[in-house]
Amino acid sequence: MTSEELRSHKWWGTEGLRSFSHRARTRQLGYLPEEHLGKPVIAIVNTWSDINPCHQHLRERAEAVKRGVWQAGGFPLEFPVATLSETFQKPTPMLYRNLLSMETEELLRSYPVDGAVLLGGCDKTTPALLMGAASVDLPTVFVPAGPMLRGHWRGETLGSGTDMWKYWDERRAGRIGDAELAELEGGLARSPGTCMTMGTASTMASVAEVLGVTMPGAAAIPAVDSSHSRMAAAAGRRIVELVWNDERLSRFLTVDAYRDAVATVLALGGSTNAVIHLVAMAGRSRVPLSLADFDRIAREVPVLADLRPGGRFLMEDFYYAGGLPALLARLGEDHLHLDRPTVGHATLREQLAGAATHDTEVIRTPDQPLADQGGLAVLHGNLAPDGAVIKHISAEPRFLKHTGPAVVFDDYKTMQATINEPALEITPDSVLVLRGAGPLGGPGMPEYGMLPIPDYLLKQGVTDMLRLSDARMSGTSYGACVLHIAPESHVGGPLALVHDGDLITLDVAARTLRLEVDDAELERRRAAWTPPEPRYGRGFGALYQEHITQADTGCDFAFLSREGEVPEPHAG
């Protein structure tokens, strides 16, 4: 590509009033002509914010990216976008994932940029940024925020999220007190970075790496490690080369790449949220991907990463054990397409050459896996006609085939207020059912799916129960939780028809989820069901409820995922 063929040339390099105006305003910004004219203009899309602890170091990483861009002869411009802090944003950042994707898409399309470096990591930012970038299809590199350091408390190593749930239950059971809880508050999260378990953030960072859109090994680098800054600078250098070579995002986001991403999520024992995000991302790339693909690949791929919440170790251990390159090398040709390109190398095969595993307890060998089949299962049945998912490697084995009576909660607030009432007669064999928590009902499909076990059962030593919902759960969560039931109850899915006491059967081996009620009775209940009133009368919420799709198709906006061309803006 020549400098005259750069997209940014339309803004700065042509004759006419508009180009003159653009150059004058660039001088207003303090830049000399030789600093930017004829050079690739790189958008650094930054999700840093004071309210996002996972991203508090991304201001510094943006400077490292800029350093790399300048070194390679490009011109960097930093763009702030929505941060989607998993910790603080309510009702859930998932409500705003598509908003960030729209912001990213329209920003890259409407400004004079030739390529992009995306800085994200907290759960929804990775898919949102890549969905938006895929819709524009410029040369792109993703820089993951990286996991935080290990947590510590009284000689124990803590995993953020996972041990939060564990010790909160210990507090509810009366086995620890306020003093211990205060110490835990200071020990769970000790540095910038995302959750250091194989939660959604690390799962999606690994997805970005295996898709081939990060620098090699980027996903597992701890956020505060100096190699993380070096990786960011390398991304800045590489994006300039990608622009000159006109290597666009679509070159890497192929059918084979998405299938490899599914295999990697399963081998990692990764977050159930990856199912929704990958389906949505693939849709933006015009690549067919469905729940059936997840279930098919899950039957073929072993779990090789012994990482919490399904295993024992944390992301720091994974990084020192060889990181994602080591795990991908273990999967090899049996499960991956190694001859496809990545942003860092001509092929994934070349990228993995020399990758080694330094700790076979953390990254297992295929003949000694953590589990013989991938960590997720896709369920169908009369309770989930369009599918549901369960992370069965984190459930007590006795629940993998279980029948029990339903205890139904119509919304999360009611569940919180009543879960401990003895009148509900909840037993260890009961099936806790939450509805009204899906894409529309939540709204935004919050991470409510790890329903709390009643206090009185915790005190008896009960640590798991079968729980069903149309919600999601945190990637750091665990337990026998059936999630993403589709269609959701809010639109009249069968979950809306469950009554207290109905028997529900889960059979993970058979991939079935069944409500043991005859069809005639279900039809009578369906005829009596009335849809709830819309939640939003205006604003983004109204846009959301009018266009959101269901969990099995990725919870994207229908108008963003459909076929159709968007014209380039006229810059003159």
Buried (B, 14 or more C-beta within 10 A) or exposed (E): BEEEEBBBBBBBBBEEEBBEEBBEEBEEEEBEEEEBBBBBBBBBBBBBBEEBBBBBBBBBBBBBBBBBBBEBEBBBBBBBBBBBBBBEBEBBBBBBBBBBBBBBBBBBBEBBBBBBBBBBBBBBBBBBBBBBBBBBBBBBBBBBBBBBBBBBBEEEBBBBBBBBBBBBBBBBBEEBEEEBEEBBEEBBBBBBBBBBBBBBBBBBBBBBBBBBBBBBBBBBBBBBBEBBBBBBBBBBBBBBBBBBEBBBBBBBBBBBBBBBBBBBBBBBBBBBBBBBBBBBBBBBBEBEBBBEBBBBBBEEBBBBBBBBBBBEBBBBBBBBBBBBBBBBBBBEEEBBBBEBBBBBBEBBBBBBEEBEBEBBEBBBEBEEBBBEBBBBBBBBBBBBBBBBBBBBBBBBEEBBEBBBBBBBBBBBEEBEEEBBEEEBEBEBEBBBBBBBBBBBBBBBBBBBBBBBBBBEBBEEEBBBBBBBBBBBBBBBBBBBBBBBBBBBBBBBBBBBBBEEEBEBBBBBEBBBBBBEBEEEEBEEBEEEEEEBEEBEEEEEBEBBBEBBBBBBBBBBBEEBBEEEEEEEEEBE
